[in-house]
Amino acid sequence: MRRATALPLPASSSRSRHDWHTIRTLLPYLWAWKGRVIFALFCLVAAKLANIAVPLVFKDIIDAFTLPRAQVYLLVPLGLLAAYGALRFSTALFTELREILFARVTQQAVRTISLQVFEHLHALSLRFHLERQTGGLTRDVERGTRSIGSLITYTLYSILPTLLEIALVLGILLYRYTWDFSLITFITLVAYVVFTIVVSNWRTHLRRAVNELDSAANVRAVDSLINFETVKYFNNEAWERARYDEQMQKWEVAQIRSQVSLSWLNLGQSLIIAGGVSLMMWRAAVGVTAGRMTVGDIVLVNAFLIQLYMPLNHLGVLYREIRQALTDIERMFALLDTHREIRDADDARPLFADGIPRPCTIEFDHVDFSYEPARQILFDINLKVGAGKTAAVVGESGSGKSTLARLLFRFYDVDRGGIRINGNDLRALQQISLRAAIGIVPQDTVLFNDTIFYNIQYGRPTASREEVIAAAQAAHIHDFVLRLPDGYDTRVGERGLKLSGGEKQRVAIARTLLKNPPILIFDEATSALDSKTEKAIQAELDQAAVGRTTLVIAHRLSTVMNADEILVMDAGRIVERGTHRQLLAAAGLYARMWALQQQEEKTPA
């Protein structure tokens, strides 16, 4: 298997996507619940109207109490006080109704998008996943899905209500008082918003740098923990710590720069708000002194200022969070934009039209393939495996044997030639039906961090417990499982590391036997087993191959002696083919490999 170079997600794709493009991409997921969205917006408007009405009623109450005491009880009816309380409650009522209505919209959008990204990642080619590191990839998806909820919350619950309230307050001030009140408020808001946007845009690259370094540090941590045993084998804990700390130092510097710039932004915002509030209160005080305004008016202006000041105080934070949320969502949408290298043709058809599996023929017809243009792996490969027959591919490591299995699964498309099953080119078949017809026991078995039962049942999730146990018995792992304290409920650990190599391989064999496909691929299926277990398992594999088309990829030649045809590969080419006896008689590469292995087996350990 080729060594992949880890690459970050394409940042250029995120930078080139305009914020409005991201919002337009997100809107259809919300508009799917248009009834709830419209009603939630109605509640938003109603809540703000009630909120604005509270200071107006409070002004009338204050003015009433400034009249002579004898008139107080006549001019302040209980209904005015009741209206004040009702408006207070209405503000909370409509606000909570809006959140109740929009909760399902937000969570449904997050769920739908997360599912699409998850499905798309599984639909991408093996090449994509070999060139990406899982830690950074999952962090970008996690941030993106979390940011959808944040973006909706900030805009619907904070930004839109604040803008609506500002518009209403400006209108009331202009209607009830002189134009200078509205002008001061308007200039203060414009200065605040412009300053916030300019500085926040300047800070965007600082936040992006923090995120990139955070993802890079997470990648190193996950990669190191996944390879825990390798770290221990080479006593490199200090080296891994130094590599992680190197990345965290860069993150620390970027985070400090980001925090310092945030402090300067907060200071500038506070200065603008303080100046605007001072001017407004000065004008109100002048109005009261001149007799143009009442005490209730100055209370009203002060209440409006407080109501505007509180959300405005957080507007800069909200704007920055929205920009950050958009950046995170952009990165996730960039994954959805990633080209699917391997995809079904528009007219792709199932392998079995009636859905009933049957013996298959496999044919490689003049196949050339390369993982990278500068490094060709396979050269003019021609092989045919008849229905129910067994073909074995042998050769030294790096000769291209395992690549045949990847191509048969259509993890990649060939550069030249074609691969056919029952005469159908793989590119004309639905991938789901193709892979359903093939079972593989890989050389490097990776298990889910779940129970032994789950990992075996994964071959056919609908299988009963009895069928799972039967597959385990066929793979000679049943007795071992019963000796475990938790039996089939024993968890195997990350990538199955709690099991030995041989135990993992037997779980993989049981999983494939349970799948019961018409095509079997054994890629060094017994390489991790001892000689005694190998002979027992080999007999079971031979039995499982009866009636199935089987491709055996092996290094140990004794496991393929009974194959109907053996193909010998060298440097990506088939150099010999025939039965075991024919190849020995030919005295070529196969015969030399056989002699060498026989000598190694006779040599005492």
KEROBA-7216 format. One line per 3 residues: number of its first residue (from 1); their letters; for each residue x, y, z of C-alpha. Coordinates in pm, 1 decimal. Layout:
<rs>
NUM> A> X,Y,Z  ...
</rs>
This chain:
<rs>
1> MRR> 0.0,0.0,0.0  142.3,333.2,-99.9  238.4,587.8,160.9
4> ATA> 2.7,883.9,153.6  106.7,1239.7,223.2  -132.9,1410.6,462.4
7> LPL> -278.7,1724.7,318.2  -500.1,1986.2,487.3  -842.7,2061.3,357.6
10> PAS> -823.4,2312.2,73.6  -835.5,2649.0,245.4  -857.7,2827.9,-88.4
13> SSR> -1194.6,2670.1,-147.0  -1322.4,2816.3,179.5  -1180.9,3162.6,111.1
16> SRH> -1326.1,3175.4,-237.1  -1677.8,3090.6,-119.0  -1859.0,3415.1,-45.5
19> DWH> -2050.4,3442.0,280.2  -2373.1,3501.9,92.8  -2310.1,3188.3,-108.6
22> TIR> -2283.1,2994.1,215.1  -2605.6,3148.4,344.5  -2788.5,3071.5,18.7
25> TLL> -2668.3,2712.1,42.9  -2802.0,2689.2,397.7  -3142.0,2856.8,342.4
28> PYL> -3314.6,2564.8,162.3  -3254.6,2343.2,466.8  -3438.4,2598.4,682.4
31> WAW> -3711.6,2679.9,433.5  -3814.4,2314.5,434.9  -4000.9,2416.6,753.2
34> KGR> -4136.2,2741.8,610.4  -4451.5,2738.4,826.8  -4247.7,2732.4,1145.7
37> VIF> -4001.8,2987.1,1007.2  -4277.3,3237.3,919.5  -4450.9,3194.9,1255.8
40> ALF> -4117.1,3228.8,1437.3  -4049.5,3556.6,1253.6  -4398.1,3677.7,1354.1
43> CLV> -4314.8,3599.0,1717.4  -3987.0,3786.3,1677.7  -4166.6,4101.4,1562.0
46> AAK> -4433.3,4067.3,1831.6  -4169.9,4028.0,2103.1  -3988.0,4342.2,1991.9
49> LAN> -4308.2,4547.7,1967.6  -4395.9,4444.5,2322.5  -4040.7,4522.0,2437.1
52> IAV> -4051.3,4869.8,2283.7  -4394.6,4938.8,2433.4  -4269.3,4872.7,2788.4
55> PLV> -4065.3,5199.4,2818.8  -4353.5,5393.6,2663.1  -4598.9,5271.3,2927.8
58> FKD> -4336.6,5321.9,3196.5  -4297.1,5685.3,3081.3  -4670.0,5745.0,3123.3
61> IID> -4658.2,5594.7,3472.4  -4365.2,5821.6,3572.2  -4534.4,6131.4,3430.5
64> AFT> -4853.6,6045.3,3615.5  -4673.6,6021.8,3946.9  -4517.3,6367.7,3897.3
67> LPR> -4868.1,6522.9,3905.3  -5023.6,6644.1,4233.4  -5099.8,6356.0,4469.1
70> AQV> -5475.6,6411.2,4452.7  -5476.1,6335.6,4081.5  -5253.9,6028.9,4097.3
73> YLL> -5527.4,5773.6,4154.7  -5743.1,5927.9,3884.8  -5475.0,5941.8,3613.7
76> VPL> -5303.9,5610.6,3683.5  -5568.4,5342.5,3651.5  -5494.0,4990.9,3743.6
79> GLL> -5525.1,4899.9,3373.6  -5203.4,5094.6,3296.1  -5010.3,4895.7,3553.5
82> AAY> -5166.7,4575.1,3425.8  -5066.8,4670.3,3070.4  -4707.7,4722.3,3189.2
85> GAL> -4699.9,4373.3,3341.8  -4870.9,4218.6,3039.6  -4618.8,4374.4,2801.0
88> RFS> -4330.7,4247.5,3012.9  -4476.3,3898.6,3004.7  -4556.4,3923.6,2631.8
91> TAL> -4192.5,3996.2,2553.3  -4084.4,3676.3,2728.1  -4379.4,3479.1,2587.3
94> FTE> -4314.3,3562.7,2221.7  -3938.6,3519.5,2267.0  -3980.1,3169.1,2408.3
97> LRE> -4243.9,3080.5,2147.8  -3996.7,3179.1,1876.9  -3731.1,2951.5,2025.7
100> ILF> -3977.4,2663.6,2071.0  -4090.4,2691.4,1709.2  -3739.8,2722.3,1567.8
103> ARV> -3578.5,2447.3,1775.8  -3699.3,2174.1,1539.1  -3597.3,2378.6,1233.6
106> TQQ> -3241.5,2423.8,1361.7  -3185.8,2068.6,1476.1  -3342.5,1920.6,1163.5
109> AVR> -3113.7,2134.7,945.4  -2808.4,2027.3,1147.0  -2911.5,1661.5,1124.7
112> TIS> -2982.6,1675.3,749.7  -2656.2,1849.8,662.0  -2452.4,1625.5,893.4
115> LQV> -2604.4,1319.6,728.4  -2528.0,1453.7,380.2  -2166.6,1526.6,472.2
118> FEH> -2132.1,1181.1,632.4  -2275.0,1010.3,322.9  -2059.5,1222.1,92.1
121> LHA> -1741.5,1136.9,283.1  -1822.0,767.3,246.0  -1888.8,824.3,-124.2
124> LSL> -1547.3,982.0,-182.8  -1267.0,768.3,-318.8  -1007.4,583.0,-117.2
127> RFH> -752.5,823.8,-265.8  -924.2,1117.1,-89.1  -915.6,946.4,250.6
130> LER> -553.1,838.4,210.7  -458.7,1199.6,143.8  -645.9,1339.5,446.0
133> QTG> -587.7,1287.2,815.6  -895.0,1183.9,1007.6  -835.8,1413.1,1306.9
136> GLT> -847.4,1735.0,1102.9  -1133.0,1607.1,887.7  -1358.2,1519.7,1179.9
139> RDV> -1275.4,1848.6,1353.5  -1386.9,2045.2,1046.5  -1712.0,1848.7,1025.6
142> ERG> -1771.6,1891.4,1399.1  -1713.4,2266.0,1383.3  -1929.6,2303.4,1073.9
145> TRS> -2232.2,2122.7,1216.0  -2202.0,2304.3,1548.0  -2172.8,2638.2,1369.5
148> IGS> -2502.6,2586.4,1185.3  -2688.9,2604.4,1515.8  -2473.1,2896.5,1626.6
151> LIT> -2536.3,3090.4,1305.7  -2912.6,3043.3,1327.4  -2915.1,3133.9,1696.4
154> YTL> -2706.6,3447.6,1651.9  -2899.0,3578.2,1351.6  -3256.1,3492.4,1450.1
157> YSI> -3227.3,3545.0,1825.1  -2981.7,3836.7,1835.5  -2898.2,4020.0,1513.6
160> LPT> -3244.6,4041.4,1355.7  -3418.9,4141.8,1682.5  -3151.3,4404.1,1746.8
163> LLE> -3183.9,4554.5,1398.6  -3563.5,4559.2,1431.3  -3542.6,4723.7,1772.2
166> IAL> -3300.3,4986.0,1643.5  -3537.3,5073.3,1359.6  -3833.4,5103.3,1597.2
169> VLG> -3642.2,5316.5,1849.0  -3514.5,5551.5,1578.5  -3869.0,5592.6,1448.5
172> ILL> -4011.0,5666.8,1794.4  -3735.6,5916.5,1877.9  -3788.4,6095.4,1547.8
175> YRY> -4165.3,6104.0,1596.7  -4174.0,6217.6,1960.8  -3866.1,6440.4,1993.9
178> TWD> -3638.4,6668.4,1795.4  -3434.0,6532.7,1508.8  -3104.2,6554.0,1698.9
181> FSL> -3198.1,6257.7,1921.3  -3241.2,6030.9,1620.5  -2932.1,6176.1,1455.1
184> ITF> -2710.1,6111.6,1758.0  -2846.8,5758.1,1790.6  -2803.6,5691.1,1419.1
187> ITL> -2445.8,5826.5,1404.2  -2349.0,5628.2,1714.6  -2490.3,5306.9,1567.7
190> VAY> -2328.1,5360.6,1227.5  -1991.0,5438.3,1386.4  -2022.9,5133.4,1608.8
193> VVF> -2121.9,4897.0,1327.3  -1859.1,5028.1,1082.6  -1584.2,5008.2,1344.0
196> TIV> -1693.1,4657.1,1443.7  -1707.9,4528.0,1086.2  -1375.7,4680.2,980.7
199> VSN> -1184.2,4552.9,1283.1  -1359.6,4216.0,1285.5  -1278.5,4162.9,917.7
202> WRT> -917.7,4242.3,996.1  -930.8,3986.4,1278.7  -1074.9,3714.6,1053.2
205> HLR> -735.6,3597.1,932.4  -619.5,3575.7,1293.9  -915.3,3351.8,1381.1
208> RAV> -858.7,3143.5,1070.2  -494.0,3094.9,1169.3  -601.6,2985.4,1518.1
211> NEL> -842.7,2730.9,1368.4  -585.2,2595.8,1122.9  -329.4,2550.8,1399.6
214> DSA> -591.4,2398.5,1628.8  -681.7,2142.7,1360.9  -314.7,2069.6,1296.0
217> ANV> -251.4,2012.0,1667.5  -555.8,1786.1,1686.8  -431.1,1587.3,1386.2
220> RAV> -96.3,1528.1,1556.2  -262.0,1425.4,1881.7  -505.1,1182.6,1715.8
223> DSL> -236.4,1038.2,1490.6  -8.1,981.9,1788.2  -280.7,819.9,1999.7
226> INF> -397.1,594.8,1716.0  -38.3,473.6,1681.4  -0.2,431.7,2058.0
229> ETV> 177.6,96.1,2030.7  426.5,223.1,1773.8  510.7,516.7,2001.9
232> KYF> 577.2,274.4,2286.4  777.2,33.7,2070.2  1026.8,306.4,1980.2
235> NNE> 1018.8,484.1,2317.7  920.9,808.3,2147.0  681.3,960.3,2403.1
238> AWE> 912.8,1259.3,2448.3  940.5,1302.8,2071.4  562.2,1294.8,2030.8
241> RAR> 522.5,1540.1,2317.2  775.5,1774.6,2155.1  597.8,1754.8,1818.0
244> YDE> 261.0,1823.3,1981.9  404.4,2107.3,2191.8  563.9,2259.9,1880.8
247> QMQ> 220.3,2283.5,1722.7  60.9,2407.5,2044.3  323.5,2682.7,2076.1
250> KWE> 226.3,2812.9,1733.9  -140.0,2791.0,1837.8  -59.6,2978.7,2161.1
253> VAQ> 104.7,3267.4,1975.0  -186.5,3292.1,1730.4  -441.9,3273.5,2013.7
256> IRS> -267.3,3553.8,2207.2  -264.5,3777.0,1900.2  -632.1,3705.3,1848.8
259> QVS> -716.8,3782.4,2213.1  -517.0,4107.7,2219.0  -688.6,4228.6,1903.0
262> LSW> -1023.7,4141.7,2063.5  -943.2,4358.4,2365.0  -862.5,4657.4,2143.4
265> LNL> -1187.6,4602.0,1957.3  -1385.5,4599.8,2283.0  -1219.9,4922.1,2397.0
268> GQS> -1309.2,5100.2,2072.5  -1669.4,4980.5,2092.2  -1703.0,5098.5,2453.0
271> LII> -1566.1,5441.7,2362.2  -1820.5,5486.6,2082.0  -2115.4,5374.8,2298.6
274> AGG> -2005.4,5594.5,2590.8  -1984.6,5897.7,2364.4  -2329.1,5836.3,2216.9
277> VSL> -2493.4,5780.9,2557.4  -2337.6,6097.0,2700.5  -2462.2,6311.9,2410.2
280> MMW> -2814.4,6167.4,2433.4  -2843.2,6223.9,2807.9  -2706.3,6578.1,2768.4
283> RAA> -2973.7,6660.4,2508.6  -3243.5,6505.2,2727.3  -3127.4,6704.3,3031.8
286> VGV> -3135.3,7027.1,2825.8  -3489.2,6942.2,2712.7  -3612.0,6886.7,3068.9
289> TAG> -3447.3,7209.0,3185.7  -3613.5,7403.3,2901.1  -3950.8,7250.1,2980.2
292> RMT> -3984.4,7075.3,2645.8  -3952.3,6732.6,2801.6  -4086.3,6572.5,3115.1
295> VGD> -3915.7,6352.0,3367.8  -4093.1,6062.3,3200.3  -3930.2,6159.5,2868.3
298> IVL> -3579.4,6145.7,3012.6  -3663.8,5809.7,3169.1  -3793.4,5693.9,2829.3
301> VNA> -3478.9,5806.1,2646.9  -3262.1,5641.2,2911.6  -3464.2,5317.5,2891.8
304> FLI> -3434.1,5312.8,2512.5  -3060.0,5369.7,2541.0  -3025.6,5085.8,2791.9
307> QLY> -3231.5,4853.1,2570.2  -3013.0,4937.8,2270.9  -2688.9,4938.9,2464.7
310> MPL> -2725.5,4584.1,2594.5  -2760.1,4411.9,2256.3  -2514.2,4655.5,2096.8
313> NHL> -2262.5,4569.1,2362.0  -2269.1,4214.4,2227.6  -2308.0,4304.8,1861.0
316> GVL> -1934.5,4292.0,1799.3  -1910.5,3950.0,1963.0  -2210.2,3828.7,1764.5
319> YRE> -2068.4,3960.3,1438.2  -1737.4,3788.8,1503.3  -1911.4,3465.0,1597.1
322> IRQ> -2127.3,3480.0,1284.8  -1820.8,3534.3,1067.4  -1648.6,3246.7,1244.3
325> ALT> -1955.9,3027.2,1205.2  -1967.2,3111.0,834.3  -1598.9,3022.0,801.0
328> DIE> -1654.4,2686.3,974.0  -1963.4,2611.9,763.1  -1766.7,2703.9,449.9
331> RMF> -1508.3,2439.3,531.4  -1779.2,2178.5,578.3  -1957.4,2277.8,256.3
334> ALL> -1618.1,2256.8,83.7  -1626.2,1886.2,169.1  -1965.1,1856.2,-2.3
337> DTH> -1811.2,2029.9,-303.9  -1524.5,1780.1,-316.4  -1535.4,1589.6,-643.1
340> REI> -1643.1,1226.4,-616.7  -1375.7,1050.8,-816.9  -1566.0,722.0,-823.3
343> RDA> -1937.6,757.3,-890.1  -2212.7,557.1,-1051.9  -2297.2,631.2,-1413.1
346> DDA> -2644.5,774.5,-1474.9  -2751.7,445.3,-1631.3  -2566.9,219.8,-1384.1
349> RPL> -2741.6,-111.5,-1326.7  -2728.9,-371.6,-1049.9  -2499.0,-670.6,-1088.9
352> FAD> -2792.4,-910.3,-1048.4  -3105.8,-777.8,-1213.2  -3331.4,-1009.8,-1011.1
355> GIP> -3140.5,-951.0,-687.7  -3045.5,-1319.3,-654.3  -2666.1,-1375.6,-620.9
358> RPC> -2514.7,-1643.6,-843.4  -2162.4,-1761.0,-940.9  -1965.5,-1490.1,-1119.1
361> TIE> -1682.8,-1471.0,-1368.3  -1410.4,-1210.7,-1319.0  -1200.6,-1073.1,-1600.9
364> FDH> -916.3,-819.9,-1607.1  -869.5,-708.9,-1968.1  -540.5,-530.9,-2050.5
367> VDF> -553.3,-329.8,-1728.1  -305.9,-49.2,-1661.6  -324.6,141.6,-1333.6
370> SYE> -129.5,401.1,-1137.6  -201.5,571.8,-806.3  -0.7,868.3,-930.5
373> PAR> 75.4,958.2,-1292.8  450.1,929.9,-1238.5  433.1,584.6,-1080.2
376> QIL> 252.8,309.3,-1267.1  159.1,6.3,-1057.5  -0.3,-242.6,-1301.0
379> FDI> 100.5,-312.2,-1659.2  -127.8,-488.7,-1910.2  -288.7,-724.3,-1660.6
382> NLK> -493.7,-1004.1,-1818.1  -661.5,-1266.5,-1603.6  -989.4,-1451.6,-1597.1
385> VGA> -1146.9,-1642.2,-1310.9  -1433.2,-1868.6,-1410.9  -1753.9,-1895.4,-1213.2
388> GKT> -1694.3,-2105.1,-901.8  -1319.6,-2126.3,-971.3  -1026.3,-2020.2,-757.4
391> AAV> -738.6,-1810.1,-886.5  -434.5,-1722.8,-677.9  -201.0,-1429.4,-722.2
394> VGE> 145.7,-1460.0,-573.4  457.4,-1249.7,-583.7  691.7,-1039.9,-376.6
397> SGS> 570.5,-744.8,-169.5  504.4,-440.0,-384.1  433.4,-639.5,-698.1
400> GKS> 74.0,-507.4,-715.6  -119.9,-803.6,-577.6  -339.3,-612.7,-330.0
403> TLA> -406.3,-344.3,-589.2  -607.7,-601.3,-785.1  -847.6,-634.2,-489.7
406> RLL> -889.1,-256.3,-459.4  -966.7,-230.2,-828.5  -1215.3,-515.8,-807.6
409> FRF> -1397.1,-330.0,-530.1  -1376.5,-20.9,-753.1  -1201.8,192.0,-497.4
412> YDV> -1024.3,328.9,-805.1  -1094.5,323.3,-1178.1  -837.0,171.9,-1412.5
415> DRG> -626.0,395.1,-1638.0  -662.4,164.2,-1936.9  -851.4,-153.4,-2014.6
418> GIR> -1144.4,-280.1,-1813.6  -1256.3,-510.6,-1534.8  -1570.7,-714.8,-1592.0
421> ING> -1791.8,-933.6,-1376.1  -2025.0,-1160.8,-1570.6  -1935.7,-955.0,-1877.5
424> NDL> -2038.3,-625.2,-1712.6  -1779.4,-350.0,-1689.6  -1750.4,-235.9,-1329.1
427> RAL> -1803.8,125.8,-1438.7  -2149.3,28.8,-1568.6  -2256.5,-130.8,-1237.7
430> QQI> -2400.8,21.9,-923.4  -2126.5,28.8,-662.3  -2358.8,-88.7,-386.0
433> SLR> -2456.8,-402.3,-577.3  -2094.5,-467.8,-680.6  -1958.8,-452.1,-326.1
436> AAI> -2250.0,-651.9,-189.9  -2133.6,-940.0,-411.6  -1773.8,-938.2,-283.7
439> GIV> -1637.4,-1043.9,52.1  -1279.2,-985.6,159.9  -1049.7,-1097.8,437.9
442> PQD> -782.0,-826.3,429.4  -422.1,-862.8,529.3  -446.2,-574.7,775.7
445> TVL> -768.2,-628.5,970.3  -913.5,-317.5,1133.5  -1205.4,-365.4,1372.6
448> FND> -1457.8,-122.3,1515.3  -1419.8,-21.1,1879.2  -1718.7,-233.7,1973.8
451> TIF> -1792.8,-591.3,2077.9  -1673.6,-908.3,1906.6  -2036.5,-987.9,1826.2
454> YNI> -2085.0,-651.2,1657.3  -1767.8,-687.4,1450.8  -1867.5,-1032.0,1323.6
457> QYG> -2229.8,-931.7,1264.5  -2104.1,-632.8,1062.2  -2064.5,-872.8,771.0
460> RPT> -2444.3,-897.4,760.3  -2611.5,-667.7,1016.0  -2944.8,-850.2,985.5
463> ASR> -2793.6,-1186.7,1082.3  -2926.6,-1364.6,1389.4  -2712.7,-1449.1,1690.9
466> EEV> -2712.8,-1816.3,1589.0  -2574.8,-1726.8,1244.4  -2302.7,-1509.6,1400.3
469> IAA> -2198.7,-1795.5,1631.2  -2196.9,-2038.9,1337.6  -1964.7,-1806.5,1144.4
472> AQA> -1739.4,-1775.5,1450.0  -1725.4,-2154.4,1478.5  -1632.6,-2185.2,1111.8
475> AHI> -1352.2,-1933.4,1167.9  -1231.1,-2127.2,1476.7  -1275.1,-1832.8,1712.3
478> HDF> -1588.3,-1946.3,1898.8  -1402.4,-2137.2,2172.6  -1167.1,-1844.9,2230.3
481> VLR> -1461.7,-1605.3,2264.8  -1636.3,-1828.7,2518.2  -1324.2,-1822.1,2736.8
484> LPD> -1344.2,-1443.8,2764.7  -1522.9,-1303.6,3074.5  -1774.3,-1112.2,2862.5
487> GYD> -1789.4,-1362.3,2577.4  -1924.4,-1214.5,2256.2  -1988.0,-884.9,2439.0
490> TRV> -1614.2,-829.1,2484.4  -1505.6,-495.2,2342.5  -1205.4,-516.6,2109.6
493> GER> -1068.0,-165.2,2164.7  -961.2,99.7,1915.1  -897.7,-71.3,1577.8
496> GLK> -923.0,-406.0,1761.0  -595.4,-358.8,1947.2  -714.5,-565.2,2245.7
499> LSG> -698.2,-874.8,2025.0  -388.9,-1038.8,1882.0  -321.1,-1031.6,1510.3
502> GEK> -443.0,-1387.8,1468.3  -759.7,-1324.0,1669.3  -839.4,-1015.1,1464.4
505> QRV> -787.0,-1210.1,1143.4  -1021.3,-1485.9,1256.8  -1287.3,-1224.5,1338.7
508> AIA> -1239.3,-1088.5,984.6  -1277.7,-1439.2,840.1  -1596.7,-1497.6,1043.3
511> RTL> -1731.9,-1161.7,926.3  -1672.0,-1250.8,561.8  -1816.4,-1599.1,597.7
514> LKN> -2127.9,-1444.2,751.4  -2164.4,-1208.0,455.1  -2179.0,-1516.4,230.6
517> PPI> -2102.3,-1339.8,-101.3  -2064.7,-1507.0,-444.0  -1712.0,-1362.9,-480.5
520> LIF> -1442.3,-1406.3,-216.1  -1106.6,-1230.6,-186.1  -849.6,-1363.1,58.2
523> DEA> -568.6,-1108.8,87.5  -306.3,-1289.8,295.2  -601.0,-1419.9,498.4
526> TSA> -392.8,-1649.0,719.8  -73.2,-1445.0,743.1  -118.1,-1368.5,1114.8
529> LDS> -200.5,-1726.2,1217.6  22.4,-1994.6,1359.4  83.5,-2306.9,1149.9
532> KTE> -166.2,-2527.0,1336.9  -447.0,-2271.0,1323.7  -359.4,-2185.7,965.7
535> KAI> -416.2,-2543.9,853.4  -753.1,-2557.6,1029.0  -859.6,-2218.7,892.7
538> QAE> -729.5,-2302.6,545.5  -955.3,-2604.5,535.4  -1251.3,-2384.8,629.4
541> LDQ> -1156.1,-2128.7,364.9  -1127.0,-2399.7,103.1  -1471.3,-2521.5,203.8
544> AAV> -1612.0,-2167.2,194.2  -1469.7,-2120.4,-155.4  -1660.0,-2416.9,-296.5
547> GRT> -1911.8,-2286.4,-547.9  -1780.3,-1930.5,-516.7  -1547.7,-1736.8,-741.2
550> TLV> -1238.1,-1682.8,-531.3  -931.2,-1463.7,-569.8  -651.6,-1555.0,-329.0
553> IAH> -367.1,-1310.5,-277.9  -88.0,-1487.0,-94.2  277.8,-1477.8,-10.3
556> RLS> 289.7,-1824.6,142.0  270.3,-2058.9,-157.8  156.6,-2361.8,42.0
559> TVM> -184.4,-2193.9,83.7  -253.5,-2176.3,-291.4  -138.8,-2517.5,-411.8
562> NAD> -495.6,-2627.2,-490.8  -593.9,-2315.4,-686.2  -732.1,-2372.1,-1035.9
565> EIL> -481.5,-2119.0,-1167.9  -187.4,-1941.2,-1009.5  -62.5,-1610.2,-1144.7
568> VMD> 285.7,-1490.6,-1055.8  333.2,-1112.1,-1045.3  657.0,-921.1,-1056.4
571> AGR> 683.1,-539.4,-1067.2  319.5,-498.4,-1170.8  321.3,-760.6,-1448.0
574> IVE> 198.6,-1118.0,-1469.1  512.3,-1310.3,-1557.7  390.1,-1668.1,-1512.9
577> RGT> 60.3,-1851.9,-1491.2  -55.4,-2210.8,-1454.5  -127.4,-2474.1,-1190.9
580> HRQ> 107.9,-2550.1,-905.6  256.4,-2850.0,-1090.0  287.5,-2663.6,-1420.1
583> LLA> 470.4,-2373.4,-1256.9  710.5,-2601.6,-1072.0  783.6,-2781.6,-1397.4
586> AAG> 851.2,-2450.4,-1569.6  1138.9,-2387.5,-1323.7  1079.7,-2012.6,-1329.3
589> LYA> 1015.9,-1749.6,-1063.2  742.0,-1951.6,-891.7  967.9,-2255.6,-866.5
592> RMW> 1244.3,-2045.3,-709.7  1000.4,-1892.7,-460.5  871.7,-2242.2,-373.7
595> ALQ> 1220.4,-2377.1,-318.2  1314.3,-2081.9,-99.2  1003.5,-2117.5,118.7
598> QQE> 1052.7,-2491.9,153.2  1408.9,-2430.4,266.1  1294.9,-2169.6,520.3
601> EKT> 1038.1,-2410.4,664.6  1300.6,-2683.2,704.4  1549.1,-2449.8,870.1
604> PA> 1507.0,-2473.2,1249.3  1399.3,-2150.6,1416.1
</rs>
